[in-house]
């Protein structure tokens, strides 16, 4: 396909005329499409519907240790779930704290604890300005947590291998830098998996702040789209080798494995980090929802059963991702107005359009009946200085809607680019 950057003004005008016609015909279809959030589809949620038959009646309410799951207790979770998450994260069960349905809640809570009581040191709130490293584009809800607590966010660009480590290593020399957000496998939204080199450099950092922590949100640890998914080095093992066992606090959940609203979340780390967190849990709760944990324990005996379950998810998701990627290739390849990556897993496709055009693309899509993730959401404070990144979330709508949405998105990208080039 011809590059828009090599076209004459007359050729661009002719192309724009055709794209306008395409766009107007799409508007007349009265579309109602939503690709704004990475939610599992109903077909995916239905994969776990038998879970509700696995507790009560003849099966009883006790776990393998004889704990009555309808009652108080079990502060840090059932042993079966610790073993299951240990298998998923390649850790020891003793390193796992199993909580409620939301890993985001556990992250928020850990930041709150650090602010008021510290992480093995003085409370962050008593140490002056606190800063966090934020790889971009990144997860908007991570940024919302740090903004909520008044923590200054420092954007760091993401390379093909993960965060720009030269910049990260320079930043951690500042004792005010207390933490870093990471989605290390199939990052949100780019779908990048951190290379072994990046994981090792992270683990070997020597931050000036002794209470610095990497918030390792391994949300997509087993969310492969293909038989051969990406591999991710074990951050905890590397931290131990580097003499930094306390550096990373690890999070994951079953939100996109079973039920987003009724799954189970886990937080993990070194014995020191686990002890700090468990000590504070006793003041917050008398125990998590053990019935939900028991349902999960009875549905999945080990990590291999979880992986088999996730292949069913992949069979549903893969055609949706491939529909988007096929349309991007069909309409935008060779035009030099957009770039994207083909992820091997996760929940998003990251699209970078011509600088200064993302908000215009969002507006054009909205006018024609499609909602996208708000432009800028993938950056701290909602500020994408280049106005170029668009996060595509293809998981929830059915494939036929995804195809329509992809056509509209690509037409809007071409429309916005031509509009800018014609000035």
C-alpha positions as a printed Julia matrix, in Angstrom:
423×3 Matrix{Float64}:
   0.0     0.0    0.0
   1.18    3.53  -0.72
   2.58    5.53   2.15
   0.53    8.61   2.91
   3.81   10.39   3.59
   4.93    9.94  -0.01
   1.65   11.09  -1.62
   1.2    14.42  -3.35
  -1.35   16.86  -1.98
  -3.71   15.98  -4.84
  -3.38   12.26  -4.08
  -4.02   12.88  -0.38
  -7.13   14.93  -1.19
  -8.47   12.17  -3.43
  -7.8     9.57  -0.76
  -9.47   11.75   1.89
 -12.57   12.03  -0.28
 -12.84    8.23  -0.43
 -12.18    7.79   3.3
 -14.87   10.37   4.11
 -17.37    8.35   2.08
 -16.4     5.17   3.95
 -16.75    6.94   7.27
 -20.17    8.42   6.46
 -21.49    5.03   5.37
 -20.3     3.52   8.66
 -22.02    6.31  10.61
 -25.29    5.53   8.85
 -25.17    1.94  10.15
 -26.11    3.16  13.65
 -23.39    1.09  15.32
 -23.29    0.55  19.09
 -19.85   -0.85  19.82
 -17.7    -0.86  22.98
 -14.0    -1.72  23.07
 -13.16    0.39  26.11
 -12.43   -2.16  28.87
 -10.69   -5.51  28.98
 -13.6    -7.54  30.27
 -14.01  -11.28  29.69
 -16.95  -12.12  27.44
 -20.0   -14.0   28.69
 -18.75  -17.07  26.8
 -15.57  -16.93  28.83
 -17.39  -16.44  32.12
 -19.64  -19.41  31.31
 -16.57  -21.67  31.26
 -16.63  -21.57  35.07
 -20.37  -21.96  35.66
 -19.99  -25.42  37.19
 -18.04  -23.9   40.04
 -21.21  -23.08  41.95
 -22.08  -26.77  42.19
 -18.85  -27.56  44.03
 -19.7   -26.27  47.5
 -22.44  -27.28  49.93
 -25.06  -30.02  49.83
 -23.33  -33.42  49.84
 -19.91  -31.86  49.21
 -19.9   -29.94  52.47
 -18.23  -26.69  53.43
 -14.91  -27.85  54.83
 -11.58  -27.74  53.06
  -8.96  -30.49  53.15
  -7.66  -29.2   56.49
 -11.12  -29.41  58.06
 -11.62  -25.63  58.13
 -15.32  -24.66  58.19
 -15.38  -22.16  55.32
 -18.68  -20.57  56.34
 -17.19  -19.25  59.56
 -14.57  -16.75  60.66
 -10.84  -17.37  60.35
  -8.28  -18.31  57.74
  -6.75  -14.85  57.69
  -4.33  -15.45  54.81
  -6.37  -17.96  52.79
  -6.97  -21.68  52.39
  -3.96  -23.96  51.97
  -5.33  -25.33  48.67
  -5.37  -21.85  47.16
  -1.89  -21.05  48.44
  -0.68  -24.21  46.7
  -2.58  -23.31  43.51
  -1.19  -19.77  43.32
   2.26  -21.07  44.23
   2.04  -23.28  41.14
   0.86  -20.4   38.97
   3.59  -18.02  40.19
   6.33  -20.63  40.68
   6.73  -19.77  44.36
   6.33  -21.59  47.68
   2.88  -21.74  49.35
   4.34  -20.03  52.42
   5.01  -16.96  50.26
   1.35  -16.56  49.27
  -1.41  -14.51  50.9
  -4.83  -15.27  49.41
  -7.43  -12.53  49.72
 -10.72  -11.45  48.24
 -11.71  -11.04  44.62
  -9.48   -8.12  43.63
  -5.7    -7.93  43.23
  -6.15   -4.2   42.56
  -7.59   -3.88  46.06
  -4.52   -5.65  47.47
  -2.25   -3.25  45.58
  -4.2    -0.23  46.82
  -4.07   -1.59  50.36
  -0.32   -2.23  50.24
   0.3     1.34  49.02
  -1.98    2.65  51.79
  -0.07    0.61  54.4
   3.24    1.88  53.06
   1.99    5.46  53.32
   0.78    5.14  56.91
   3.09    2.49  58.39
   5.94    1.98  55.95
   7.38   -1.14  54.4
   9.97   -2.07  56.98
  10.88    1.56  57.51
   9.4     4.95  58.29
   5.91    5.66  56.86
   6.15    7.07  53.37
   3.85    9.95  54.28
   6.49   11.2   56.78
   9.31   11.19  54.23
   8.38   14.21  52.13
   7.64   13.9   48.43
   7.2    10.29  47.31
   7.74    9.24  43.68
   6.86    6.17  41.59
   8.28    4.9   38.31
   5.53    4.26  35.76
   6.38    2.41  32.51
   4.28    3.87  29.68
   1.97    3.22  28.07
   0.62    1.44  31.13
  -2.36    0.46  33.23
  -4.64    3.37  34.09
  -5.79    1.89  37.4
  -2.2     1.63  38.65
  -1.78    5.3   37.88
  -5.08    6.12  39.6
  -3.9     4.49  42.84
  -0.66    6.45  42.99
  -2.4     9.69  42.03
  -4.99    9.1   44.76
  -2.25    9.04  47.39
  -0.52   12.11  45.99
   2.51   10.15  44.83
   4.4    11.83  41.98
   4.47    9.61  38.9
   7.49    9.51  36.61
   6.78    8.08  33.14
   9.44    5.79  31.67
   9.18    4.62  28.04
   8.75    0.94  27.26
  11.01   -0.77  24.75
  10.52   -4.1   22.97
  12.08   -5.78  26.02
  10.28   -3.88  28.78
  10.93   -0.62  30.67
  13.92    1.48  29.57
  16.3     0.18  32.22
  18.91    2.9   31.78
  16.28    5.42  32.85
  14.92    3.19  35.63
  18.37    2.58  37.11
  19.08    6.32  37.06
  15.78    7.15  38.75
  16.19    4.74  41.67
  19.28    6.67  42.78
  16.79    9.21  44.16
  15.76    8.18  47.72
  12.32    9.74  47.13
  11.59    7.06  44.5
   9.81    4.38  46.52
   8.28    2.07  43.95
   7.61    1.0   40.42
   4.6    -0.45  38.63
   5.18   -3.46  36.38
   2.87   -5.64  34.3
   5.68   -7.97  33.25
   3.91  -10.48  31.03
   1.68   -9.29  28.17
   1.86   -5.75  29.51
  -1.24   -3.59  29.53
  -1.69   -2.32  26.85
   1.28   -3.26  24.62
   1.36   -7.0   25.21
   5.13   -6.95  25.82
   6.76   -9.58  28.03
   9.87   -8.42  29.88
  13.07   -9.99  28.59
  15.36  -12.01  30.86
  17.84   -9.14  30.73
  15.26   -6.63  31.97
  14.08   -8.91  34.8
  17.68   -9.47  35.93
  18.48   -5.76  35.81
  15.36   -5.01  37.85
  16.29   -7.65  40.42
  19.87   -6.35  40.68
  18.93   -2.7   41.24
  20.31   -0.99  44.33
  17.73    1.72  45.05
  18.77    4.57  47.32
  15.49    4.03  49.22
  15.81    0.88  51.32
  12.01    0.61  51.38
  11.7     0.69  47.57
   9.39   -1.99  46.15
   8.58   -3.23  42.66
   4.81   -3.79  42.41
   4.9    -6.83  40.1
   1.34   -7.17  38.77
   1.53  -10.53  37.01
  -2.1   -10.33  35.92
  -1.63  -12.29  32.66
   0.82  -14.92  33.9
  -1.07  -17.8   32.19
  -3.14  -15.84  29.69
  -1.56  -17.09  26.48
  -3.41  -16.8   23.17
  -1.31  -19.45  21.43
   0.09  -22.86  22.3
   3.54  -21.34  22.61
   3.2   -18.31  24.81
   5.88  -15.94  26.08
   8.13  -17.01  28.93
   8.89  -14.73  31.89
  11.83  -15.09  34.23
  10.94  -15.57  37.92
  11.48  -12.16  39.52
  11.66  -13.52  43.07
  14.38  -16.06  42.25
  16.4   -13.34  40.54
  15.95  -10.98  43.51
  17.22  -13.68  45.88
  20.27  -14.31  43.66
  20.95  -10.58  43.65
  20.7   -10.3   47.44
  17.45   -8.29  47.14
  14.79  -10.78  48.35
  12.42   -8.04  49.54
  12.54   -5.94  46.36
   9.4    -7.28  44.61
   5.84   -7.72  45.84
   3.92   -9.95  43.43
   0.21   -9.86  42.62
  -2.17  -11.94  40.54
  -5.79  -13.13  40.54
  -8.31  -15.43  38.92
 -10.37  -12.47  37.7
  -9.83  -13.38  34.04
  -9.68  -17.11  34.77
 -13.04  -17.64  36.48
 -15.18  -14.63  37.48
 -14.02  -11.0   37.4
 -16.49  -10.13  40.16
 -16.13  -13.3   42.22
 -12.62  -14.57  41.69
  -9.71  -14.85  44.11
  -6.65  -12.6   44.38
  -3.2   -13.29  45.75
  -0.23  -11.27  46.98
   3.2   -12.83  47.35
   6.78  -12.05  48.25
   9.69  -12.69  50.57
   9.18  -13.95  54.14
   9.82  -10.39  55.34
   7.21   -8.83  53.04
   4.66  -11.57  53.81
   5.17  -11.07  57.56
   4.63   -7.3   57.28
   1.42   -7.73  55.29
   0.02  -10.59  57.39
   0.65   -8.69  60.61
  -1.54   -5.84  59.36
  -4.27   -8.09  58.0
  -5.29   -9.02  61.54
  -6.51   -5.46  62.07
  -8.46   -5.33  58.81
 -10.4    -8.56  58.62
 -11.29  -11.78  60.39
 -10.88  -13.63  57.12
 -11.58  -13.52  53.38
 -14.44  -15.18  51.47
 -13.38  -18.77  52.02
 -16.42  -20.18  50.2
 -15.19  -18.58  46.99
 -11.72  -19.95  47.7
 -13.18  -23.4   48.34
 -15.06  -23.33  45.01
 -11.82  -22.52  43.21
  -9.91  -25.21  45.09
 -12.42  -27.85  44.08
 -12.53  -26.7   40.46
  -8.75  -26.62  40.02
  -6.69  -29.3   41.74
  -3.4   -27.92  40.41
  -1.85  -25.47  37.97
  -2.13  -27.92  35.06
  -5.92  -27.86  35.37
  -5.82  -24.06  35.31
  -3.69  -24.12  32.15
  -6.12  -26.51  30.45
  -8.96  -24.16  31.4
  -7.06  -21.19  29.98
  -6.74  -22.9   26.6
 -10.54  -22.7   26.38
 -10.31  -18.97  27.07
  -7.68  -18.66  24.34
  -9.93  -20.4   21.82
 -12.57  -17.72  22.45
 -10.19  -14.74  22.51
  -7.84  -15.62  19.66
 -10.32  -15.01  16.77
 -11.15  -11.6   18.24
  -7.53  -10.5   18.42
  -6.83  -11.86  14.97
  -9.84   -9.99  13.52
  -8.46   -6.7   14.81
  -4.92   -7.44  13.64
  -6.14   -8.54  10.19
  -8.01   -5.25   9.69
  -5.05   -3.19  10.93
  -2.84   -4.98   8.4
  -5.41   -4.62   5.62
  -6.09   -0.89   6.03
  -2.99    0.57   7.66
   0.07   -1.47   6.69
   2.5     0.51   4.57
   0.76    3.83   5.08
   3.24    5.03   7.73
   0.49    6.53   9.88
   0.21    3.85  12.59
   2.11    1.07  14.34
   1.07   -1.85  16.52
   2.32   -5.1   17.99
   0.92   -8.62  17.73
   0.63   -9.85  21.33
   0.92  -13.54  22.2
  -1.42  -13.15  25.13
  -3.09  -10.77  27.55
  -6.15   -8.63  26.89
  -5.13   -5.64  24.77
  -3.7    -4.4   21.5
  -1.81   -1.11  21.64
  -2.14    1.11  18.58
   0.06    4.16  18.04
  -1.35    6.56  15.48
   0.18    9.65  13.91
   1.28   12.12  16.57
  -1.52   14.53  17.49
  -4.28   12.28  16.11
  -5.39    9.9   18.89
  -8.03   12.19  20.39
  -9.39   12.89  16.92
  -9.62    9.14  16.24
 -11.46    8.69  19.54
 -13.91   11.48  18.64
 -14.55   10.08  15.15
 -15.21    6.61  16.56
 -17.56    7.99  19.2
 -19.49    9.98  16.61
 -19.96    6.8   14.57
 -21.09    4.73  17.56
 -17.98    3.16  19.08
 -16.48    3.74  22.54
 -12.71    3.35  23.01
 -10.6     3.58  26.14
 -10.24    7.29  26.83
  -7.18    8.58  25.03
  -4.46    9.42  27.56
  -5.61    6.8   30.05
  -2.47    4.74  29.42
  -0.31    7.58  30.79
   0.02    9.12  34.29
  -2.43   11.94  34.89
  -4.1    11.06  31.57
  -1.43   12.98  29.67
  -0.16   11.39  26.48
   2.07   14.2   25.29
   2.26   12.78  21.77
  -1.52   12.22  21.63
  -0.85    8.97  19.79
  -1.66    5.88  21.9
  -4.99    4.02  21.66
  -5.72    0.94  23.75
  -7.9    -1.62  21.98
  -9.82   -4.07  24.17
 -11.27   -6.82  21.93
 -12.26   -9.36  24.6
 -15.89   -8.58  25.42
 -17.82   -8.04  22.14
 -18.63  -11.01  19.85
 -16.45  -11.55  16.78
 -18.95  -10.02  14.32
 -18.97   -6.79  16.35
 -15.19   -6.84  16.63
 -14.94   -6.97  12.85
 -17.22   -3.94  12.45
 -15.37   -2.08  15.2
 -12.01   -2.8   13.57
 -13.17   -1.45  10.22
 -14.46    1.73  11.84
 -11.3     2.2   13.89
  -9.04    1.88  10.85
 -11.15    4.26   8.79
 -11.03    6.76  11.66
  -7.23    6.43  11.87
  -6.92    7.11   8.13
  -9.41    9.98   8.35
  -7.52   11.69  11.21
  -4.13   11.22   9.53
  -5.3    12.61   6.18
  -6.97   15.52   7.91
  -3.67   16.37   9.61
  -1.55   15.9    6.51
  -3.83   18.14   4.49
  -3.64   20.7    7.29
